[in-house]
Amino acid sequence: MAGRGAGVADLCGPRLLTRPNDLSPQLAEQARALGFDAFGIVAPDAIPFAAARLEAFLESGAHGTMEWLAAHRDRRADPRVLWPQVRSIIMLGMNYGPDVDPRPLLQMRERGAISVYAKGDDYHDLIKPRLKTLARWLIAQAGGDVKVFVDTAPVMEKPLAQAAGLGWQGKHTNLVSRDRGSWLLLGAIFTTLELPRDAGMDERCGSCRACLDACPTGAFPAPYQLDARRCVSYLTIEHKGPIAPELRPLLGNRIYGCDDCLAACPWNKFAEIGREAKLAAREALRAPTLAELVTLDDPGFRALFSKSPIKRIGQARFIRNVLIAIGNSGSAELVASARSRLADPEPMIRGAAVWALSRLLPPEEFAALAAAHCSCESDDSVVQEWRLAVAS
């Protein structure tokens, strides 16, 4: 959103102030009324360290196939390159704290574990309109221009949020709030107005390494460093092809994202259940059975995940994840579910089904299955899955 003198929503009421320096308390009050739980204002030049960190991350290749992180890296590292007119950045956080600890679900191997933020409606669609409403209120009070961002533009939300006092980046590289724990979704309003800045927050992790030790795939080579190529969230969401065989057993029943490092943080003792109903877990996504999920065709997938962030990865990647979880389930009752996907038109799904069956069937039975299927398989990558599974 960008504009000057835009219309004011009903929430805004009449013009109250004209001096930007007097706006902060009222702006924070409006943000709270719109459902935001954290608020802070930061200068656009407040994260000079971000460029070096980003460059080191990209040069190491730890971003994997997320080329969008490397694109426009200059804009990502410095908000003034993204928008030269920006004078202040308003950082906002919305609490999505779960009503139950997500970790016990990881022991229910015949059910799929979905990241907390993805069990409700897509936060992009929820937060952006509210940022626009708040931005219109700001324009109505003091003029100026604005742009709003929710995780889809080259903006480094977490360093900016720390500089604005919303929390600090923990050793797992995610934002930790003193009042909300690990459960904050972030949005930003860039404005041409000079607004008073809030104090940043120092890191408060101390000697704790609970988040690092909780990672199932060892995705943290060191504190404050993430290798996305080993991160479950990257593998189940961003990675488009087959997942490396050596990492598959480590995914367990995680079929979309991972909350392990977030849930392990001791600061969650101060967390509260999120007050936004649209972010709350849908009943159908709390603990869905793998046997039901693996049967989803594309229309069924789209229907189940309507308005959900899960829909954006597509049915093929999702079924790939479900089949890996089936392979990790140890359940003979899911053999038929995996076999049903051996004839799927998508090679990535067939390959994942092969791996799942190699984990669930006795060796001699799997070898006979391979002999029956391998000769008529047309895709080289799936043939390789059969051969590797038989050999192992």
PyMOL commands that set and color helices and strands:
alter all, ss='L'
color gray80, all
select helices_A, chain A and resi 20-22+24-33+50-59+67-70+73-77+79-82+103-107+116-118+123-142+157-163+210-214+228-230+232-238+248-251+260-263+266-270+277-279+283-286+290-293+298-304+309-329+332-339+347-360+363-374+380-391
alter helices_A, ss='H'
color red, helices_A
select strands_A, chain A and resi 38-42+88-95+113-114+146-149+168-169+175-176+184-191+254-256
alter strands_A, ss='S'
color yellow, strands_A
deselect
rebuild
show_as cartoon
